[in-house]
Amino acid sequence: MMNRPVTAGLDEVDNFTKQLDSPFSPFSPSMASRHLARSIAMQALFEWDFNGKKPDVLAGIVERNKKEFGPGLEEEYSFIDGLIAGTVEHLPKIDKIIATAAPEWPIEQITSADRAVLRLGLYELLFGNQDEVPPKVAINEAIELAKSFGGESSGRFVNGVLGTVYREMGEPGKEYPKREESSKNNEHE
């Protein structure tokens, strides 16, 4: 058996730590907190929809969910509030888009969880700040929420609906280089 010096492998640890600190890392604190923020927003939209979409109860649901699921996440509260407000503001348009993109699934027949994920994902995809949340990030986040909160086929269903809308939009952001290409370009600068 070969004896490796204790310092061997520290370079790998250092490289891994740098990757974790990268804003593009799926494990970076900002990415994880945004995912949790979306989860809180989706759960609030789910509960609000499930209980009849009464306008006067949504704010209370959001505040309760922030306290229960997001302690220590105060820096993301405005992001959560923006997701909720934007989704509700554009809800009639979003529901029409769902009906068009999934004509064989009337909106009332889509499960409450999938409906909440689709509404949130479509808000981010169509009406959100695409510089802050690129379309592919919005789609991937919605798929992950569907897998976590929906049924067995929810991820595929959400992917199909959002993918259809994304293609109808002309696939904005597709021309951006992939992460590997971007890294290579940065190395040459």
Wavefront OBJ file of the C-alpha trace (Angstrom):
o trace
v 0.000 0.000 0.000
v 1.334 3.423 -0.965
v 1.604 6.050 1.683
v 0.423 9.422 0.441
v 1.650 12.476 2.268
v -1.018 14.205 4.314
v -0.802 17.247 2.039
v -1.615 15.174 -1.055
v -5.194 15.802 -2.028
v -5.309 19.302 -0.584
v -5.277 20.690 -4.108
v -8.429 18.692 -4.869
v -10.087 19.981 -1.710
v -9.050 23.539 -2.566
v -10.427 23.198 -6.123
v -13.700 21.748 -4.813
v -14.010 24.590 -2.297
v -13.497 27.142 -5.090
v -16.236 25.445 -7.124
v -18.608 25.607 -4.154
v -17.929 29.327 -3.771
v -18.631 29.983 -7.454
v -21.935 31.799 -8.073
v -22.626 29.194 -10.767
v -22.253 26.247 -8.426
v -25.493 24.392 -7.729
v -24.233 24.249 -4.138
v -23.540 27.964 -3.706
v -25.473 29.616 -0.888
v -27.220 32.019 -3.263
v -28.442 29.224 -5.564
v -29.626 27.121 -2.621
v -31.428 30.032 -0.988
v -33.124 30.971 -4.281
v -34.291 27.375 -4.681
v -35.702 27.426 -1.151
v -37.330 30.801 -1.852
v -39.047 29.350 -4.942
v -40.167 26.398 -2.868
v -41.739 28.716 -0.296
v -43.462 30.736 -3.031
v -44.738 27.589 -4.749
v -46.129 26.179 -1.495
v -47.900 29.464 -0.760
v -49.412 29.533 -4.262
v -50.440 25.891 -3.856
v -52.196 26.535 -0.536
v -53.866 29.717 -1.818
v -55.157 27.925 -4.937
v -56.215 24.821 -3.004
v -58.291 26.975 -0.646
v -60.136 28.897 -3.374
v -57.730 31.746 -4.293
v -59.209 34.185 -1.755
v -57.265 37.437 -2.230
v -57.417 38.433 1.428
v -55.632 35.302 2.729
v -52.603 35.114 0.411
v -50.432 37.582 2.339
v -50.990 35.655 5.566
v -50.107 32.355 3.897
v -46.902 33.845 2.473
v -45.842 35.333 5.818
v -46.538 32.086 7.675
v -44.572 30.063 5.099
v -41.630 32.473 5.236
v -41.486 32.128 9.028
v -41.967 28.353 8.992
v -39.780 27.341 6.047
v -37.427 30.295 5.607
v -35.912 31.349 8.923
v -32.537 32.913 8.187
v -33.603 33.563 4.612
v -34.672 37.165 5.163
v -32.503 38.399 2.264
v -34.727 36.388 -0.084
v -38.084 37.581 1.286
v -38.384 40.306 -1.343
v -37.639 37.690 -4.041
v -40.440 35.490 -2.642
v -42.827 38.446 -2.500
v -41.954 39.368 -6.091
v -42.594 35.824 -7.319
v -45.981 35.706 -5.589
v -47.070 39.190 -6.674
v -45.932 38.665 -10.268
v -47.566 35.259 -10.557
v -50.871 36.528 -9.167
v -50.778 39.674 -11.316
v -50.296 37.638 -14.497
v -52.429 34.666 -13.446
v -55.152 35.017 -16.140
v -52.497 35.200 -18.899
v -50.501 32.350 -17.358
v -53.579 30.099 -17.153
v -54.403 30.810 -20.816
v -50.846 29.882 -21.759
v -51.117 26.619 -19.803
v -54.397 25.844 -21.580
v -52.755 26.487 -24.953
v -49.546 24.557 -24.190
v -51.378 21.581 -22.629
v -54.751 21.484 -24.423
v -55.490 17.912 -23.353
v -55.224 18.984 -19.695
v -57.877 21.517 -18.654
v -56.475 23.743 -15.908
v -58.893 22.318 -13.309
v -57.691 18.774 -14.054
v -54.020 19.568 -13.451
v -53.063 18.693 -9.870
v -52.806 21.651 -7.506
v -49.073 21.078 -7.026
v -48.351 20.920 -10.767
v -50.556 23.950 -11.363
v -48.643 25.979 -8.743
v -45.275 24.911 -10.205
v -46.380 25.726 -13.758
v -47.715 29.123 -12.770
v -44.538 30.035 -10.921
v -42.303 28.677 -13.696
v -44.239 30.475 -16.414
v -44.137 33.717 -14.466
v -40.339 33.511 -14.241
v -39.993 32.363 -17.850
v -42.276 34.973 -19.418
v -42.528 37.936 -17.070
v -39.535 37.701 -14.744
v -36.170 39.403 -15.071
v -34.327 37.206 -17.584
v -30.988 38.818 -16.731
v -31.445 37.673 -13.149
v -33.076 34.306 -13.970
v -32.292 33.040 -17.473
v -35.059 31.000 -19.145
v -33.279 27.666 -18.768
v -32.770 28.295 -15.044
v -36.487 29.085 -14.661
v -37.374 25.843 -16.464
v -34.902 23.703 -14.514
v -36.019 25.149 -11.184
v -39.666 24.437 -12.034
v -38.819 20.858 -13.011
v -37.002 20.329 -9.700
v -39.962 21.733 -7.769
v -42.307 19.439 -9.692
v -40.150 16.423 -8.875
v -40.076 17.397 -5.191
v -43.730 18.303 -4.701
v -45.637 16.624 -7.531
v -46.399 13.107 -8.594
v -44.320 10.551 -10.446
v -44.741 12.169 -13.869
v -44.864 15.815 -12.707
v -41.298 16.603 -13.741
v -41.919 15.369 -17.278
v -45.255 17.179 -17.500
v -43.811 20.511 -16.322
v -40.811 20.064 -18.618
v -43.137 19.434 -21.564
v -45.317 22.480 -20.931
v -42.454 24.880 -20.184
v -40.396 23.467 -23.061
v -43.282 24.098 -25.455
v -43.604 27.696 -24.270
v -39.825 28.203 -24.426
v -39.736 27.003 -28.047
v -42.698 29.263 -28.879
v -40.677 32.168 -27.439
v -37.894 31.431 -29.911
v -35.627 29.838 -27.284
v -34.132 33.044 -25.835
v -30.795 32.585 -24.124
v -29.985 29.511 -26.172
v -27.214 31.449 -27.913
v -25.365 31.923 -24.610
v -22.277 29.707 -24.330
v -22.482 26.639 -22.137
v -20.641 26.732 -18.813
v -17.679 24.771 -20.233
v -17.370 27.172 -23.187
v -17.648 30.177 -20.892
v -14.907 28.793 -18.642
v -12.595 28.247 -21.607
v -13.225 31.788 -22.857
v -12.461 33.213 -19.395
v -9.181 31.276 -19.231
v -7.999 32.889 -22.489
v -8.751 36.442 -21.345
l 1 2 3 4 5 6 7 8 9 10 11 12 13 14 15 16 17 18 19 20 21 22 23 24 25 26 27 28 29 30 31 32 33 34 35 36 37 38 39 40 41 42 43 44 45 46 47 48 49 50 51 52 53 54 55 56 57 58 59 60 61 62 63 64 65 66 67 68 69 70 71 72 73 74 75 76 77 78 79 80 81 82 83 84 85 86 87 88 89 90 91 92 93 94 95 96 97 98 99 100 101 102 103 104 105 106 107 108 109 110 111 112 113 114 115 116 117 118 119 120 121 122 123 124 125 126 127 128 129 130 131 132 133 134 135 136 137 138 139 140 141 142 143 144 145 146 147 148 149 150 151 152 153 154 155 156 157 158 159 160 161 162 163 164 165 166 167 168 169 170 171 172 173 174 175 176 177 178 179 180 181 182 183 184 185 186 187 188 189
